[in-house]
Amino acid sequence: MTIETERWGRRWLTVAALVGATAGVLATGPGCSEGESDLFNPGSTRGLDAPLDTLDTVTIGEDRSYRSQGESGQRSSLLLLRQPEYSSVAYMLFDVDNVDEDRVITSVSLSVRLSGGTGDEVAVDAHEVDPSIPEWTENEIPLEGPPLLADPVARQTDTVGFNPDNPDSALVQLKTDILSFPVSLIERWLEEPETNRGIGLQLQSDNMGSIVLLSSEAVAVDDDAVVTITPELTIDYEGEGVLNLEPVQDGYLIFDNRAPEPGDAPTLLLDQEIASRALIRPDLSGLDLERGDTIHRAELFLRIVPGTYEYGPDEPFSVGVYANRGPWTEAVEPDTVSRAAFATDVIEVEEDTEVLRLDFGTTLQDWIDGEEDNDGLTLRILGEGLQRAKLQVYSSEADSAAFRPRIEVVASRPLDPRWEDSGQ
């Protein structure tokens, strides 16, 4: 069985030949001066049937780390965590239109599938989302969070945990009942549908640790068959009959009381458990490219800070680079930054990896062509919330210039129209 917990775009692999390996190769020998060499004459096309590639180095204009306050929509996992300085709430909304109002409901329970966590045994509280608030969707959960009613509507009496040393336990414990809800809650939602704003799950106040639940977006494939692994609200009727409801909306938010990450730090943090990401905006002012030029490769090099690599049971882990779709600045830590749904490149990181190399050539092409604004890039560890992978890379504020991020761009310009038919 395979659980799909991330989506990323097709990795672009580009082979770009650099004409002339070094200046020494192109240097003129006896009887051939620079003025006599057609290779140094931009108007010459002798022996050329394609434009020359150029190699440019680009510096970083802005970079910073930021801790995401949460994410929803197409995420395949919901993170429930609690520590003294931060905690999270997972929101779920169920459509009860298919509940048979003419039948007597005897019990209501919520079951979930665990896919990660710290291994601590924890218990969950469920609070009703304030019925008076406007409707919410998983793509537009307000960052301050839909307010919850103070008293839990359901409390888990037993504890549940995920064994981080046994990653297959997500497949063994495919269904775990965690909460029993009062029948009166569903009956009220049936009688007054405008009060159904869903529920919010959080770890009980004296429970420190985390568990990761598979969301309504998660998919499992077993022997080529799709298996349902989403949360389920099970409604038992008197006599025979059961109705299982999956969330129509779900997502989670992290409420973090720690001090903001500084924008001028010498390192950038990537954290899988408590999603911390790196924002990087290349400075393109010195790049002599324009619409119509072709980007063959734009490779970002980031040096890992020695001793900062950590990982959970699944190693190696993967890091992806994404095009941002919203503004940010180095000076202020954002709550969240919109990004493209698919990564432009994904690489595996192991304990002996020293440098991250990520290609964002397709994104740079969009910037050069004016298709998208240069809102920079997001780097993140895939599968946020699922495990405990972590590392730091040097930022553009690192003391040593040799450790700072750099970007290499391989591009080509169209041939001069005067020479397009030459060489025939």
WOVENNOR-V708737 format. One record per residue. N is the residue number from 0. RES is the residue in one letter. SS is DSSP state (@ for helix, = for strand, . for the rest). PSI is psi in whole degrees, 0 to 359 (none if undefined). D_LAST is the distance of its C-alpha to the last C-alpha in whole Angstrom. Layout:
# WOVENNOR-V708737
((N;RES;SS;PSI;D_LAST) (N;RES;SS;PSI;D_LAST))
This chain:
# WOVENNOR-V708737
((0;M;.;138;58) (1;T;=;129;55) (2;I;=;124;56) (3;E;=;114;53) (4;T;.;358;54) (5;E;.;155;50) (6;R;.;137;47) (7;W;.;157;44) (8;G;.;168;40) (9;R;.;132;38) (10;R;.;131;37) (11;W;.;122;33) (12;L;.;116;32) (13;T;.;132;28) (14;V;.;115;27) (15;A;.;122;25) (16;A;.;131;23) (17;L;.;121;24) (18;V;.;122;22) (19;G;.;108;24) (20;A;.;317;27) (21;T;.;167;29) (22;A;@;332;29) (23;G;@;326;31) (24;V;@;322;27) (25;L;@;347;25) (26;A;.;144;28) (27;T;.;142;27) (28;G;.;191;29) (29;P;.;132;30) (30;G;.;7;28) (31;C;.;104;26) (32;S;.;171;27) (33;E;@;321;26) (34;G;@;337;25) (35;E;@;348;23) (36;S;.;123;21) (37;D;@;338;18) (38;L;@;335;19) (39;F;@;1;22) (40;N;.;109;20) (41;P;.;345;19) (42;G;.;354;17) (43;S;.;143;15) (44;T;.;21;12) (45;R;.;120;11) (46;G;.;9;10) (47;L;.;127;11) (48;D;.;8;10) (49;A;.;157;13) (50;P;.;153;16) (51;L;.;141;19) (52;D;=;150;22) (53;T;=;146;25) (54;L;=;118;29) (55;D;=;150;32) (56;T;=;131;35) (57;V;=;139;37) (58;T;=;171;41) (59;I;=;127;44) (60;G;=;313;45) (61;E;=;146;48) (62;D;=;153;50) (63;R;=;162;53) (64;S;=;156;55) (65;Y;=;148;56) (66;R;=;121;59) (67;S;.;136;58) (68;Q;.;351;61) (69;G;=;170;60) (70;E;=;156;58) (71;S;=;205;58) (72;G;.;250;56) (73;Q;.;16;54) (74;R;.;142;55) (75;S;.;2;56) (76;S;=;156;59) (77;L;=;124;62) (78;L;=;126;64) (79;L;=;116;68) (80;L;=;159;69) (81;R;=;128;71) (82;Q;=;167;72) (83;P;.;328;74) (84;E;.;355;72) (85;Y;=;157;70) (86;S;=;172;70) (87;S;=;161;68) (88;V;=;131;69) (89;A;=;125;67) (90;Y;=;138;67) (91;M;=;137;67) (92;L;=;127;68) (93;F;.;137;69) (94;D;.;117;69) (95;V;.;16;73) (96;D;.;332;72) (97;N;.;1;73) (98;V;.;132;76) (99;D;.;108;79) (100;E;.;343;81) (101;D;.;356;84) (102;R;.;155;84) (103;V;.;126;86) (104;I;=;128;83) (105;T;=;331;85) (106;S;=;155;82) (107;V;=;127;79) (108;S;=;153;77) (109;L;=;129;74) (110;S;=;148;72) (111;V;=;170;69) (112;R;.;129;66) (113;L;=;139;66) (114;S;=;4;63) (115;G;=;177;63) (116;G;=;175;66) (117;T;.;348;68) (118;G;.;352;70) (119;D;.;143;73) (120;E;.;122;75) (121;V;=;164;75) (122;A;.;152;77) (123;V;=;140;76) (124;D;=;146;77) (125;A;=;127;76) (126;H;=;144;77) (127;E;=;136;76) (128;V;=;138;74) (129;D;.;116;76) (130;P;.;345;76) (131;S;.;353;77) (132;I;.;161;73) (133;P;.;164;70) (134;E;.;148;68) (135;W;.;157;65) (136;T;.;160;62) (137;E;.;338;60) (138;N;.;351;57) (139;E;.;47;60) (140;I;.;123;62) (141;P;.;139;64) (142;L;.;337;63) (143;E;.;351;67) (144;G;.;134;68) (145;P;.;127;70) (146;P;.;146;73) (147;L;=;147;75) (148;L;.;146;79) (149;A;.;315;81) (150;D;.;134;83) (151;P;.;142;81) (152;V;.;343;81) (153;A;=;143;80) (154;R;=;136;81) (155;Q;.;128;80) (156;T;.;328;83) (157;D;.;163;81) (158;T;.;162;78) (159;V;=;149;75) (160;G;.;163;72) (161;F;.;131;69) (162;N;.;106;69) (163;P;.;345;66) (164;D;.;356;66) (165;N;.;83;65) (166;P;.;341;62) (167;D;.;354;63) (168;S;@;339;66) (169;A;@;332;64) (170;L;@;332;64) (171;V;@;315;67) (172;Q;.;63;69) (173;L;.;336;67) (174;K;.;125;70) (175;T;=;117;72) (176;D;=;127;75) (177;I;=;334;75) (178;L;=;145;77) (179;S;=;127;80) (180;F;=;151;80) (181;P;.;138;83) (182;V;@;329;83) (183;S;@;332;84) (184;L;@;312;81) (185;I;@;320;79) (186;E;@;321;82) (187;R;@;320;82) (188;W;@;328;78) (189;L;@;318;79) (190;E;@;326;81) (191;E;.;77;80) (192;P;@;337;76) (193;E;@;348;75) (194;T;@;356;77) (195;N;.;99;74) (196;R;.;13;72) (197;G;.;196;71) (198;I;=;159;72) (199;G;=;128;71) (200;L;=;139;72) (201;Q;=;157;72) (202;L;=;145;74) (203;Q;.;152;78) (204;S;.;333;79) (205;D;.;15;80) (206;N;.;112;77) (207;M;.;132;74) (208;G;=;200;71) (209;S;=;152;68) (210;I;=;153;67) (211;V;=;127;64) (212;L;=;141;64) (213;L;=;137;62) (214;S;.;184;61) (215;S;.;348;61) (216;E;.;349;57) (217;A;.;146;57) (218;V;=;137;56) (219;A;=;143;57) (220;V;=;124;56) (221;D;=;115;58) (222;D;.;45;57) (223;D;.;9;54) (224;A;=;139;57) (225;V;=;129;57) (226;V;=;136;60) (227;T;.;123;62) (228;I;.;17;63) (229;T;.;166;63) (230;P;.;149;67) (231;E;=;132;69) (232;L;=;112;72) (233;T;=;124;75) (234;I;=;117;77) (235;D;=;132;80) (236;Y;=;158;82) (237;E;.;139;86) (238;G;.;232;86) (239;E;.;150;83) (240;G;.;131;79) (241;V;=;141;77) (242;L;=;124;74) (243;N;=;127;71) (244;L;=;131;69) (245;E;.;153;66) (246;P;.;138;65) (247;V;.;341;64) (248;Q;=;139;63) (249;D;=;154;63) (250;G;=;177;62) (251;Y;=;157;63) (252;L;=;145;64) (253;I;=;130;65) (254;F;=;109;68) (255;D;=;121;67) (256;N;.;7;70) (257;R;.;160;68) (258;A;.;147;67) (259;P;.;151;63) (260;E;.;132;61) (261;P;.;144;60) (262;G;.;341;57) (263;D;.;24;57) (264;A;.;149;57) (265;P;.;353;56) (266;T;=;161;55) (267;L;=;133;53) (268;L;=;131;55) (269;L;=;119;54) (270;D;=;130;57) (271;Q;.;320;57) (272;E;.;302;60) (273;I;.;93;61) (274;A;.;107;58) (275;S;=;132;57) (276;R;=;167;53) (277;A;=;136;51) (278;L;=;131;49) (279;I;=;127;46) (280;R;=;113;44) (281;P;=;146;41) (282;D;=;107;41) (283;L;.;5;38) (284;S;.;330;39) (285;G;.;7;37) (286;L;.;114;33) (287;D;.;69;31) (288;L;.;156;29) (289;E;.;171;29) (290;R;.;135;28) (291;G;.;337;25) (292;D;.;154;24) (293;T;=;124;24) (294;I;=;119;27) (295;H;=;327;27) (296;R;=;139;30) (297;A;=;101;33) (298;E;=;126;36) (299;L;=;127;39) (300;F;=;124;41) (301;L;=;125;45) (302;R;=;129;48) (303;I;=;136;51) (304;V;.;123;54) (305;P;.;139;56) (306;G;.;1;59) (307;T;.;356;58) (308;Y;.;124;56) (309;E;=;153;59) (310;Y;.;159;58) (311;G;.;206;60) (312;P;.;334;61) (313;D;.;102;57) (314;E;.;144;55) (315;P;.;164;52) (316;F;=;174;52) (317;S;=;144;48) (318;V;=;135;47) (319;G;=;154;45) (320;V;=;134;43) (321;Y;=;148;43) (322;A;=;131;42) (323;N;=;151;45) (324;R;.;24;46) (325;G;.;160;49) (326;P;.;157;50) (327;W;.;163;52) (328;T;.;157;53) (329;E;.;332;53) (330;A;.;334;57) (331;V;.;129;58) (332;E;.;121;58) (333;P;.;159;57) (334;D;.;321;59) (335;T;.;158;56) (336;V;.;125;52) (337;S;.;141;50) (338;R;=;166;47) (339;A;.;151;45) (340;A;.;331;46) (341;F;.;143;43) (342;A;.;145;42) (343;T;.;340;39) (344;D;=;146;39) (345;V;=;132;42) (346;I;=;154;43) (347;E;=;142;46) (348;V;=;128;49) (349;E;.;174;51) (350;E;.;330;54) (351;D;.;6;52) (352;T;.;131;49) (353;E;.;330;48) (354;V;=;134;45) (355;L;=;131;44) (356;R;=;113;41) (357;L;=;131;40) (358;D;=;124;36) (359;F;.;36;36) (360;G;@;320;33) (361;T;@;325;33) (362;T;@;315;36) (363;L;@;323;34) (364;Q;@;318;31) (365;D;@;320;34) (366;W;@;315;36) (367;I;@;321;32) (368;D;@;355;32) (369;G;.;14;35) (370;E;.;329;36) (371;E;.;154;39) (372;D;.;153;41) (373;N;.;82;41) (374;D;.;11;45) (375;G;.;196;44) (376;L;=;153;44) (377;T;=;132;47) (378;L;=;134;47) (379;R;=;155;50) (380;I;=;129;51) (381;L;.;153;51) (382;G;.;40;54) (383;E;.;135;56) (384;G;.;342;60) (385;L;.;322;59) (386;Q;.;198;60) (387;R;.;34;61) (388;A;.;148;57) (389;K;=;146;57) (390;L;=;165;55) (391;Q;=;145;54) (392;V;=;156;51) (393;Y;=;144;51) (394;S;.;181;51) (395;S;.;350;49) (396;E;.;8;53) (397;A;.;145;53) (398;D;.;319;55) (399;S;.;127;52) (400;A;@;332;48) (401;A;@;338;47) (402;F;@;347;49) (403;R;.;153;47) (404;P;.;150;45) (405;R;=;162;41) (406;I;=;132;38) (407;E;=;131;34) (408;V;=;124;31) (409;V;=;120;28) (410;A;=;167;25) (411;S;=;150;22) (412;R;.;157;21) (413;P;.;152;18) (414;L;.;147;15) (415;D;.;127;16) (416;P;@;335;15) (417;R;@;337;13) (418;W;@;10;10) (419;E;.;328;10) (420;D;.;13;7) (421;S;.;166;6) (422;G;.;10;4) (423;Q;.;none;0))
